[in-house]
């Protein structure tokens, strides 16, 4: 038995998801919010289904129906308006179900703010104008957290969508006007997608009077922001011929700075190629929207990962270091684990002013007798590495054995991915270490896995100077 919490959409019965409609039609018990969900939507329920309008019920009465269904081994379609995740009053129901050990599943739906934007024919995020949408409400009988007061949120001047606030429009206008200005566009969409849908548009200066004249007192979404009327906004980069992404390469440009010679005969991709080019994935690139700098694709930094249980990962990375230095590039190497030995590369690095070589560890972690000390050193190494990457002053940054710091939870993988995604566009990064996490492999442009086949240490021979260290 399972309770399905289903988003019914904003009103139009055809805007429920296919999965939501299938569950309404198949579950033997259907509980729907009749004050907001149209009756036509639940008319597809099976003939023998128990269909109840929950709009006049209390939480305990609703839960009692679900408990009875559980005891009878019957699935429940709990149908809410819009999307259950936004002002759906679903959290308290889910909490009670969890306490009772009743399985549940959320089926998302179309939120009323999306339906309102569709009714207006507007995109709520426009390049260089507003890239943020705030979903909130005005403070009424339900208090707002102190840092979520409208006056605080208004300082961002993002696109604002106000739920459950039409009767508090005066307070909302007073709170928003100082930050947005009296001339800021406002749209009020009443019962978006319903047959009796109404739209009132204006500014913060006159919207209250217009809403009063239209006699709108309930079920209205309020949208605020310059995107509602803007026509002079920048085009997105998605269709810009100078911008590369997973399915289209930018127009050729001159002056390549970092170009592989491993496959000089490779032909460029054509529009007929069915699969995306992994070297052009959006998530592996930092574009000018992040840095403010327009950079041809041929000059964008690469992310290279050397992983696997075989020897040679650091050696391969150092080969790239030597290659980069030969071209006059500026290089940093941050080693997260090695530290006991004075390696050949470390000795040589000390003589090269264009190479920064930081050894942050005290040896191999699995030999450690103080993990808290290792964690502190790994964190310090990461702070150094992050500064080297974000500064943009280095052309190549090697993060040697970084995967061990992730494996032992010394450094957050999410933080690493965020820094790599947002790095300056011309910075190349190399990561080495065993068991590289999938998120890192997916982000990388090049992944090489070293496989252990044979090594003298299996016969007891110690590491050899100039070969192993």
Secondary structure, 3 states (H helix, E strand, C coil): CCEEEEECECCCHHHCCHHHHHHHHHCCEEEECCCCCCHHHHCCCCCCCEEEEHHHCCHHHHHHHHHHHHHCCCCEEEEECECCCCCCCCHHHHHHHHHHCCCEEEECCCCHHHHHHHHHCCCCCECCCECCEEEEECCCCCCCCHHHCHHHHHCCCCEEEEECCHHHHHHHHHHHHHHHCCCCEEEEEECCCCCCCEEEEEECCCHHHHHHHHCCCCCEEEEECHHHCCCCCCCCCCCCCCCCECCECCCCCCCCCCCCCCCCCCCCCCCCCCCCCHHHCHHHCCCHHHHCCCCCHHHCCCEEEEECCCCCHHHHHHHHHHHHHHCCCCEEEEECCCCCCCCHHHHHHCCCCCEEEEECCCCCHHHCCCHHHHHHHHHHHHHHHHHHHHHCCCCEEEEECHHHHHHCCCCCHHHHHHHHHCCCCCCEEEEECCCCCHHHHHHCCEEEECCCCCCHHHHCCCCCCCCCC
